[in-house]
Amino acid sequence: MRDPLEIAQHISSLCTGKWNTHYTRSKLKSDPLYEGVYNELETRSEPLLDIGCGMGILALYLRERGWSAPVVGFDYDTKKILDGKALIDRGGYQDIALSQGDARVDLPDHQGDVTILDILQFFELEEQKKLLRIAGQKVAPGGKLIIRSGIKDNNLRFFITWLGDLLAKVTFWMKAAPTHYPTAGLFKDTLEAAGFTVTIKPFWGNTPFNNYLIVATKHV
């Protein structure tokens, strides 16, 4: 395994501008998300659809870890998509395609594995249910829908999660403020009804946020 600090340094060195460089380096160094998703996909060889991909940092991390299946990233933010495409070009990464669009309206054609990471809180409840159902249809039999999300709770971690999402809007890193945080029951009810086995576990790492990793495996 490559040294995580080396990976963080290399990917962030491809960024332009102090904000993107610092953000990418600090995320890769401190956030357990990337290794957590890699561990779920390590033995998988199906294509990946990354909904809410931002600049595509997950895809680049997977490549640096030696994972070679095709990745399609999809995000609402045009600037992040353009910045991500520039990163892919500068790094010479293969089989990574990024596209802009609104997940509330449509998603790219896909059959394989799917990730939805850190975006559900920006959707209303019915929009969350719809996205989970549509994303689930794009998972191949035996494949995985991997989600990271803050879960609504009455604790300090949840307050910090909400505050962090609000700050992301104030600083214009995200285009919207959080509107509705899902519950664990939403994932269980929606995805089990769609033919998935669902596991939910705390996924805080060393962060203060109330994040959980939801892995839904589609029945064969």
Buried (B, 14 or more C-beta within 10 A) or exposed (E): EEEBEEBBBBBBEBBEEEEBBEBBBEBBEEBBBBBBBBEBBEEBEBBBBBBBBBBBBBBBBBBBBEBEBBBBBBBBBEEBBEBBBBBBEEBEBEEBBBEBBEBBEEBEEBBBBBBBBBBBBBBEBEBBBBBBEBBBBBBBEEBBBBBBBBBBBEEEBBEBBBEBBEEBBEEEBBEEEBBBBBBBEBBBBBBEEBBBEBEBEEBEBEBBBBBBBBBBBBEE
